[in-house]
Amino acid sequence: METRGLEPVPDGERTGRARSLFPTWAAANTTVLLLTLGAGLVVFDALNLWQVLIVATAAPVLSYGMVGLVSVAGKSGGAPGMALSRAVFGQRGNLAPGALIWVARWGWETVNAVTGAYAVLAVLDLLFGVRSTTALIMVTLTAFVAAGFLLSGLGARALRVCSTWSACLFGGFSVLVLVHLAGTTPWRAVLDQPAGPAPVVVAGIGTLAAGGISWAPAGPDFARYLPRTVSGRAVVAATVGGAAVVSLPMVMMGAVMAVGTPGLAATRDPVSFIGASLPDWLSVPYLFVAVLGMVLINAMSMYSAGFTAQTLGFRVPRAWAVGANAAISLFLGALLMLVASSFIDSFVSFLNLLAVTFSAWLGVFGMDRLRGRAYDPAALMDTTPSSAYWYTGGFAWPALAAWATGLAAGLLFTGVEWFSGPLAATWAGRNGLGWAITVLVSGVLYAALPRPGAGRHGRPLHF
C-alpha cells in the first residue's frame, strides 16, 4: 500500500521503464462508452467508416500526445501533477486551477461510476433476469464507487498491476467481439455509407479528444516513479500507444455496430444495449470484464483527485481525500441515473466542458515546460512565504492571468446542453474547438508574459 503523498519520490526509489506506462493508459480507455461515441459519429454526425477511422486515429494521438508531454514533468520532478503545478502558479495561485480541476474530477468519476453501474445491471439482467429498480440502482452504484475507492487507496503499484491485467483481459474479449462482428455485420451497408461533411470530422476529433485531455494533470502522477534518465520521447510514445491500441478499435467497433443497431447512439442505458446486441456467451463475460476496467478507470481518477485535494490545503491523508470524491460521485451518479433523460447528451456535453476546464491548465503548464522549467523538491512542499515558489504574495500573476484568459476564451466558443457561449455559433464553436482555443490562448499569452523566478529555477529541457 502506497503511503507517499505529495512529496517528490527520491531518486533511489525510482525504477522501471517508460513502457510500464503503456498498460496504464490502455486501461484508462477500457470503457464501453467509446462504442457509444463511435456509434454517434455514424448516426448523428453521418460520417462513413473511413472518416470514423480518421477521427479514431487522430483523437488519441492529439490528446494523449499532450498527456505524454505533461507526464515527462512527472519523471523530472518526481511529484504529482498538481503539486508540480505550484511551481507554475505559485503556492496560493495554484489553488484556483486546482479547485476547478478537482470539481471537474467529480464529473469524470460520476460518468464512469454510472457506466459501471449500468454494466452491473446489464449482467444481472442477462444472467438472472433481474430488472432494474431504484434500490438496485443505488446498491450497484454504491458497490462500484466503493470498489474504485478501495483500489485507489492501495496506490500506484496496485494500479499498475491491475492495469496490465485489465488491458489484457479487455483486449482479448474485444478481439472476440471483433470476430463476431466480422461474421454478422452487413458490410455492404457499412461500406456504402456516404461521406459526411469535413467540418464534422473536425468536431468528432474534438469530442473524442476531450476525454483524453482530461487526463493531462494526472499524467505526472503515474510517471513520477520512473528514473530521471528515462527518455521523454519514450514516455510520450508509451502514453499514446497505450491509449490508441484500445480506443481505436473500440470506436471503430461502435461505428460498425451502429449501422445495424442505430439505437446504440441514442440509448439512455448504453451498456445494456450493447449487451443485448451480442450473444449471451459473449456479452456476459465482455460486460463483466468491462466492469472491472471501469472500476480501474475510476480508481485512477480518484487516485489523482486525492493529490489534487491535498494541494488545496486539506491536511488529511490521501485516502480521506479520495473518500470525499467517492461520496460526491455517488451522489451525482444517483442524480444522473435516476433523473437525467439522456445519458449520451449529458456525457457529450460534459466532455466538452471538461476539455475546456483542463485545457486552460494544460496550455500554461505545457508552455512552462517548454520554457525550461526545473523543479525544486523542497520549494514544492514549502507552502510558507519562504518558498521559492511564493512569488508575489503566493501568486504567479502572469500564469494566473493566462489561465483565466484562456478559460474565458474557450467558454465563449463552447455550446453544450446546459451552456452556450456567445461565440458558440461560429465555425470553431460548432465544431467543438473551444478546448483548442483555450490551449492556444493560455499557452501563447503565458509565453508572452514574463515568468517569475525563471532566472533561478529554469534550465533547458532534454527529451
C-alpha positions in Angstrom: 0.0 0.0 0.0 1.4 3.4 -1.1 1.9 5.8 1.8 3.6 8.6 0.0 1.5 11.8 -0.6 2.6 14.9 -2.4 6.3 14.7 -1.5 8.6 14.0 -4.5 9.9 10.5 -5.0 13.7 10.2 -4.2 15.9 9.1 -7.0 16.8 5.9 -5.1 13.2 4.7 -5.2 12.6 5.3 -8.9 12.6 2.2 -11.0 11.0 0.9 -14.2 10.9 1.9 -17.9 8.7 4.1 -20.0 6.9 1.1 -21.4 5.3 0.5 -18.0 3.0 3.4 -18.8 1.6 1.5 -21.8 -0.9 -0.7 -19.9 -1.8 2.2 -17.6 -3.1 4.3 -20.5 -4.6 1.3 -22.2 -6.6 0.6 -19.0 -7.6 4.2 -18.8 -9.5 3.7 -22.1 -11.2 0.4 -21.3 -14.7 1.8 -21.3 -17.7 0.8 -23.5 -18.6 4.5 -23.8 -16.1 4.5 -26.7 -18.5 2.2 -28.5 -21.3 4.7 -27.9 -19.2 7.6 -29.2 -18.2 5.6 -32.3 -21.9 4.9 -32.9 -22.7 8.6 -32.5 -20.2 9.5 -35.2 -22.2 7.4 -37.7 -25.8 8.0 -36.5 -25.7 11.7 -35.5 -22.7 13.0 -37.4 -23.3 11.0 -40.6 -19.7 10.0 -41.0 -18.7 7.0 -43.1 -16.4 4.2 -41.9 -13.2 5.8 -43.3 -14.0 9.2 -41.7 -14.5 7.5 -38.4 -11.1 5.8 -38.9 -9.6 9.3 -39.3 -11.3 10.5 -36.1 -10.4 7.4 -34.1 -6.7 7.7 -35.1 -6.2 11.5 -34.8 -8.0 11.9 -31.5 -5.8 9.7 -29.2 -2.6 10.9 -30.9 -3.6 14.5 -30.3 -5.0 14.2 -26.8 -2.6 11.6 -25.3 0.3 13.3 -27.0 -0.4 16.2 -24.7 -0.8 13.8 -21.7 2.5 12.3 -22.6 4.3 15.6 -22.8 2.9 16.6 -19.4 3.9 13.2 -18.0 7.5 14.0 -18.7 7.3 16.5 -15.9 6.5 13.7 -13.5 9.7 11.8 -14.1 11.6 15.1 -14.0 10.1 16.5 -10.8 9.1 13.2 -9.1 5.8 14.7 -7.8 2.1 14.5 -8.7 0.9 16.9 -11.4 -0.9 19.3 -9.2 2.0 19.5 -6.8 4.3 20.4 -9.7 1.7 23.0 -10.8 2.7 25.0 -7.7 6.0 25.9 -9.4 3.9 27.4 -12.2 1.1 29.3 -10.5 2.6 29.9 -7.0 1.7 28.2 -3.7 -1.5 30.2 -3.4 -2.2 30.8 -7.0 -2.3 27.0 -7.7 -5.5 26.9 -5.6 -7.6 28.4 -8.4 -6.9 25.9 -11.2 -6.6 23.1 -8.6 -10.1 23.7 -7.2 -11.6 23.8 -10.7 -9.8 20.6 -11.7 -10.9 18.9 -8.5 -14.5 19.7 -9.2 -14.2 18.6 -12.8 -12.9 15.2 -11.5 -16.2 14.8 -9.7 -17.9 14.8 -13.0 -15.5 12.4 -14.7 -15.8 9.9 -11.8 -19.6 10.2 -11.8 -19.8 9.3 -15.5 -17.5 6.3 -15.0 -19.5 5.2 -11.9 -22.8 5.4 -13.8 -21.4 3.5 -16.7 -20.1 0.8 -14.4 -23.3 0.5 -12.6 -25.2 0.2 -15.9 -22.8 -2.7 -16.8 -23.5 -4.5 -13.5 -27.3 -4.1 -14.0 -26.9 -5.4 -17.6 -25.1 -8.5 -16.4 -27.7 -9.2 -13.7 -30.4 -8.9 -16.3 -28.7 -11.2 -18.7 -27.8 -13.9 -16.2 -30.8 -13.9 -13.8 -33.5 -11.7 -15.4 -33.3 -9.2 -12.6 -34.9 -6.0 -13.6 -33.6 -2.6 -12.6 -35.2 -0.8 -9.6 -34.3 2.3 -7.7 -33.0 0.3 -4.8 -30.9 -1.9 -7.1 -29.5 1.1 -8.9 -28.3 2.6 -5.6 -26.8 -0.7 -4.5 -24.8 -1.3 -7.7 -23.7 2.3 -7.9 -22.5 2.2 -4.2 -20.7 -1.1 -4.8 -19.0 0.3 -7.9 -17.8 3.5 -6.2 -16.6 1.6 -3.1 -14.6 -0.8 -5.3 -12.9 2.1 -7.0 -12.2 3.8 -3.7 -10.6 0.7 -2.2 -8.4 0.1 -5.2 -7.2 3.7 -5.4 -6.3 3.6 -1.8 -3.7 0.9 -2.5 -1.7 3.2 -4.6 0.5 3.3 -7.7 1.9 -0.2 -7.6 -1.5 -1.9 -7.3 -2.9 0.3 -10.1 0.0 -0.6 -12.4 -0.5 -4.4 -11.8 -4.3 -4.1 -12.3 -3.9 -2.0 -15.4 -1.8 -4.8 -17.0 -4.4 -7.5 -16.3 -7.3 -5.3 -17.2 -5.8 -4.3 -20.6 -5.0 -7.9 -21.5 -8.5 -9.2 -20.5 -10.4 -6.4 -22.1 -8.3 -6.6 -25.2 -8.8 -10.4 -25.5 -12.6 -10.1 -25.3 -12.6 -7.2 -27.6 -10.9 -9.4 -30.2 -13.8 -11.9 -29.8 -16.3 -9.2 -30.3 -14.5 -8.1 -33.4 -14.6 -11.7 -34.8 -18.3 -11.9 -34.0 -18.9 -8.5 -35.7 -16.9 -9.6 -38.8 -19.3 -12.5 -39.3 -22.6 -10.8 -38.5 -22.2 -7.2 -39.8 -23.9 -6.2 -43.1 -20.6 -5.0 -44.6 -22.2 -3.7 -47.8 -24.3 -1.3 -45.8 -21.3 -0.3 -43.7 -19.0 0.4 -46.7 -21.8 2.1 -48.8 -22.3 4.8 -46.1 -21.9 8.2 -47.8 -19.2 10.6 -46.5 -20.2 13.3 -44.1 -19.1 17.0 -44.1 -15.4 17.6 -43.4 -16.1 20.1 -40.6 -18.0 17.3 -38.7 -14.8 15.2 -38.8 -13.0 18.0 -37.0 -15.8 18.2 -34.5 -15.6 14.4 -34.0 -11.9 14.6 -33.3 -12.5 17.4 -30.8 -15.2 15.4 -28.9 -13.2 12.2 -28.8 -10.0 14.1 -27.8 -11.8 15.8 -24.9 -11.8 12.7 -22.8 -8.0 12.2 -23.2 -7.2 15.8 -22.4 -8.9 15.4 -19.0 -6.1 13.0 -18.0 -3.3 15.6 -18.6 -3.0 16.8 -15.0 -2.8 13.2 -13.8 -0.1 12.2 -16.2 2.8 13.0 -13.8 1.1 11.0 -11.1 1.8 7.8 -12.9 5.2 8.7 -14.3 6.8 10.1 -11.1 8.3 6.7 -10.1 10.3 6.5 -13.3 14.0 7.3 -13.2 15.1 10.8 -14.5 17.2 9.1 -17.2 14.1 7.6 -18.9 13.6 9.1 -22.4 10.9 11.7 -22.6 10.1 10.6 -26.2 9.6 7.0 -24.9 7.2 8.4 -22.2 5.1 10.1 -24.9 5.2 7.1 -27.2 4.1 4.7 -24.4 1.2 7.0 -23.4 -0.1 7.5 -27.0 0.4 3.8 -27.9 -1.4 2.5 -24.8 -4.4 4.8 -25.4 -4.6 4.2 -29.2 -4.4 0.4 -29.0 -7.7 0.4 -27.1 -9.6 3.5 -28.2 -9.1 3.0 -32.0 -10.7 -0.5 -32.3 -13.4 0.4 -29.7 -14.6 3.5 -31.7 -14.5 1.5 -34.9 -16.5 -1.3 -33.4 -19.1 1.2 -32.2 -19.3 2.7 -35.7 -19.8 -0.8 -37.3 -22.4 -1.8 -34.7 -24.4 1.4 -35.3 -25.1 0.5 -38.9 -27.2 -2.5 -37.9 -28.4 -1.1 -34.5 -28.5 2.7 -34.7 -30.2 2.9 -31.3 -26.8 2.4 -29.7 -26.0 6.0 -30.3 -29.1 7.3 -28.5 -30.0 4.8 -25.8 -30.3 6.1 -22.2 -28.5 3.0 -21.0 -25.7 2.3 -23.5 -24.3 -0.7 -21.6 -27.4 -2.9 -21.6 -28.0 -2.0 -25.2 -24.5 -3.4 -26.1 -25.2 -6.5 -24.0 -28.4 -7.2 -25.8 -26.8 -6.8 -29.3 -24.3 -9.7 -28.6 -24.9 -13.4 -27.9 -25.1 -14.2 -24.2 -21.9 -16.3 -24.3 -20.0 -13.2 -25.3 -22.0 -10.3 -23.8 -21.8 -11.6 -20.2 -18.0 -12.1 -19.9 -17.4 -9.0 -22.0 -19.6 -6.8 -19.8 -18.0 -8.4 -16.7 -14.5 -7.5 -17.9 -15.8 -4.0 -18.8 -17.0 -3.5 -15.3 -13.5 -4.4 -13.9 -12.0 -2.0 -16.4 -14.3 0.9 -15.4 -13.6 0.3 -11.7 -9.9 0.7 -12.6 -10.6 3.9 -14.5 -12.5 5.3 -11.5 -9.7 4.2 -9.2 -7.1 6.0 -11.3 -9.2 9.2 -11.3 -9.7 9.0 -7.6 -6.0 8.4 -7.0 -5.2 11.7 -8.8 -8.1 13.5 -7.2 -6.7 12.7 -3.8 -3.5 14.5 -4.6 -5.4 17.5 -6.0 -7.4 17.8 -2.8 -4.2 17.7 -0.8 -2.7 20.6 -2.9 -5.8 22.6 -1.9 -4.7 22.6 1.7 -6.8 19.7 3.1 -4.4 18.3 5.7 -5.8 14.8 5.6 -4.3 11.5 4.3 -4.7 10.8 0.7 -7.3 8.0 1.5 -9.6 10.6 3.2 -9.3 13.0 0.3 -10.2 10.2 -2.1 -13.2 9.3 0.2 -14.6 12.8 -0.3 -14.5 12.3 -4.1 -16.2 8.9 -3.8 -19.1 10.3 -1.7 -19.6 13.2 -4.2 -19.5 10.9 -7.2 -22.0 8.6 -5.5 -24.5 11.5 -5.0 -24.0 12.9 -8.5 -24.2 9.4 -10.1 -27.6 8.8 -8.4 -28.9 12.0 -9.9 -27.6 11.1 -13.4 -29.1 7.6 -13.3 -32.4 8.5 -11.7 -33.1 11.9 -13.1 -31.2 12.6 -16.4 -33.3 11.9 -19.5 -30.5 11.3 -22.0 -27.2 9.8 -20.9 -25.3 10.3 -24.1 -26.3 14.0 -24.4 -25.2 14.6 -20.9 -22.0 12.7 -21.5 -21.0 14.7 -24.6 -21.9 18.0 -23.0 -19.8 17.1 -20.0 -16.9 16.1 -22.2 -16.8 19.4 -24.0 -16.9 21.4 -20.7 -14.4 19.1 -19.1 -11.9 19.6 -22.0 -12.1 23.4 -21.7 -11.5 23.2 -18.0 -8.4 21.1 -18.2 -7.1 22.8 -21.4 -6.7 26.1 -19.6 -4.3 24.5 -17.1 -2.7 22.4 -19.9 -1.8 25.5 -22.0 0.0 27.3 -19.2 1.7 24.2 -17.7 2.8 22.9 -21.1 4.3 26.2 -22.1 6.1 26.4 -18.8 7.7 23.1 -19.5 8.7 24.2 -23.0 10.3 27.4 -21.4 12.7 25.2 -19.4 11.2 24.5 -16.0 13.1 22.6 -13.5 11.6 21.7 -10.1 12.9 22.3 -6.6 11.6 19.5 -4.4 11.9 21.5 -1.1 10.1 24.5 -2.6 7.2 22.4 -3.9 6.4 21.2 -0.3 7.1 24.6 1.4 3.8 26.5 1.5 5.2 29.4 3.5 6.4 32.8 2.3 10.0 31.4 2.4 9.2 29.0 -0.6 11.0 29.8 -3.8 7.5 29.4 -5.4 5.8 32.0 -3.3 6.4 34.7 -5.9 4.2 37.8 -5.2 2.1 37.1 -2.1 1.9 33.4 -3.1 0.7 34.1 -6.6 2.4 33.9 -10.1 0.2 36.5 -11.6 1.3 36.0 -15.3 0.4 32.3 -15.1 -3.0 33.0 -13.4 -3.8 35.7 -16.0 -3.0 33.4 -18.9 -5.0 30.6 -17.3 -8.1 32.8 -16.6 -8.0 34.4 -20.1 -7.7 31.0 -21.9 -10.6 29.6 -19.8 -12.8 32.5 -20.6 -11.9 32.4 -24.3 -12.7 28.7 -24.6 -16.1 29.1 -22.9 -17.0 31.8 -25.3 -16.8 29.2 -28.1 -18.4 26.4 -26.2 -22.0 25.3 -26.7 -23.4 22.3 -24.8 -26.7 21.0 -23.5 -26.6 23.3 -20.4 -24.5 26.2 -21.5 -23.9 28.2 -24.7 -21.2 30.9 -25.1 -21.8 34.0 -27.2 -19.5 32.7 -29.9 -20.7 29.0 -29.9 -22.4 29.5 -33.3 -19.1 30.3 -35.0 -17.2 27.7 -37.0 -14.9 26.9 -34.1 -17.8 26.7 -31.7 -20.0 24.5 -33.9 -17.1 22.1 -34.4 -16.3 21.7 -30.7 -13.0 23.5 -30.8 -13.4 25.6 -27.6 -10.8 23.4 -25.9 -8.3 24.1 -28.7 -8.8 27.8 -28.4 -8.3 27.5 -24.7 -4.9 25.8 -25.1 -3.7 28.3 -27.7 -4.8 31.4 -25.8 -3.5 30.4 -22.4 -0.2 29.0 -23.8 0.6 31.9 -26.2 -0.3 34.5 -23.6 1.8 32.8 -20.9 4.7 32.6 -23.4 4.4 36.4 -24.0 4.4 37.3 -20.3 7.5 37.3 -18.0 7.8 34.2 -15.8 8.5 34.8 -12.1 11.7 33.2 -11.0 12.8 32.0 -14.4 16.4 33.0 -13.7 16.6 31.0 -10.6 14.6 27.9 -11.5 14.8 27.5 -15.2 17.0 25.2 -17.3 16.8 23.7 -20.8 14.7 20.6 -21.3 16.1 17.4 -22.8 13.7 14.9 -24.4 
